[in-house]
Amino acid sequence: MEPQSQVQSGKSVELTITSPLDLLFNPRSVAIIGATPRENSVGGVITKNLLTKFKGKVYLVNPRYDEVNGTKYYKSVLDVQDEVDLCVIAVPAPAVPKVTDECIRKGAKVTIIISGGFSEVGEEGARLEEELKKVALNRIRVLGPNCIGVYNAFNGLDTFFLPEDRMGRPKPGPLALISQSGAVAGAILDWAARRNIGVGLAVNYGNKLDINEAELLEYLAKDSRVKVVVMYMEGLKYPGEGKKLLDVLREVVGIKPVVVYKAGRTKAASGAVKSHTAALAGNYEIYRAMLRQAGVIEADNLTDAFDMAKALATQPLPRGNRVLVITDSGGMGIQSVDALDTRGLQVPELSESLQEILRKQLPPLAVTRNPIDLTGSATDAMYKFVLDTVLPTNHVDMALIIALMQIPGLTINLGNYIVEARRFNKPIVVVSFGGNEYVAKFESHLEESGIPVYHAPHRAAKALWALYEYAKIKGAIRGWVA
């Protein structure tokens, strides 16, 4: 397949098309079978998304319409005269095999089947899915069925049928999401968008009749725009999937971090998983062992997953587990020590000579052992002094900075000092808490400058733990000990 050109962030970017998955994420043209002008319907939302945002060609297919608001509709995808790379199918389940066959005859290489009503609903749906599989096998690649498809913030491809006033769309960024559940994917993206977290690519694979999480992982590992992959998984479906996924995870983790939240951990939840995407939750301990063998970072919930992914995408890897804690609140400092210790990270007491240097410049009430408590008298200059004095030494490997901006001596300029400390090439995370505009401005400045901000010490501690865990994994690969 030849290269294609798409406009991304105001620049023309050459994308080499070498596989159907390239066309899944970066098609030159898309046909929507089941397109409709009815805005509150599944097909209507997808139609609006692609017509208003997608940078390639869009063809609308629905035999009920000829033209709506100046936009032509086709009776069948076979009536489209131009080439079609990707077909998005949003028609009732019984019609999907026939429509899929038409997409194949048209020459499309990949299809996203949004339609539900297959193996997730029972025996009748499973029979229909088998019929669909026979139609598609070795003739076209299939994402789905029973999925919401692909979101690509770089080129405007958006088949998520959740309206934008209900589900925010994240800005382009270094995180990618693979989700077995469509509703969960939509909620995650909405959550990320509201918090200004950049998610460049997201995909929901549903019943995975064909394309599965392992293949999607392999593809995203090769995309240089993706720095961290977050996975939400419920269970595997077919024999042999576990070994394949383990092999792929090991390969991908050697290239970039993978953070996984595995749902369906309890016996009670296993039945719900099967009725959701026709997957089998299985024994969680088996999954857990597999994830550990692969070297992925496992999260306990989706918030943790993105907390850790933010740090992994923006921070260098530490050489050890020793953390410098700087705070203007003794209570927050204590909470941080608890959270770090729980995760196996150390808050080492600084040497007497280093403490003496700090005491000469800090107020008499400041605590210099570590955590370094600047108290309510803290100023921007004090934080800068501590960072410049302690962070470059061999006493610590990373920093957790607590900055409660309600203290009168602190200004937005503190953010500049924290960003400048990146020159020491050690991970830095910040805890900030509050709801006023001043706090929000401080946090936004840090996040936009590549310093992750968290609203509680335990969340920041988990982020540093993830960096340390991945450093150990990469250490084994690179041949050095983290």
Secondary structure, 3 states (H helix, E strand, C coil): CCEEEEEECCEEEEEECCCHHHHHHCCCEEEEECCCCCCCCHHHHHHHHHHHHCCCEEEEECCCCCEECCEEEECCHHHCCCCCCEEEECCCHHHHHHHHHHHHHHCCCEEEECCCCCHHHCHHHHHHHHHHHHHHCCCCEEECCCCCEEEECCCCEECCCCCCCCCCCCCCCEEEEEECCHHHHHHHHHHHHHCCCCEEEEEECCCCCCCCHHHHHHHHHCCCCCCEEEEEECCECCCCHHHHHHHHHHHHHCCCCEEEEECCCCHHHHHHHHHHHCCECCCHHHHHHHHHHHCCEECCCHHHHHHHHHHHHHCCCCCCCEEEEEECCHHHHHHHHHHHHHCCCECCCCCHHHHHHHHHHCCCCCECCCCEECHHHCCHHHHHHHHHHHCCCCCCCEEEEECCCCCCCCCCHHHHHHHHHHHHCCCEEEECCCCCHHHHHHHHHHHHCCCCEECCHHHHHHHHHHHHHHHHHHHHHHCCCC
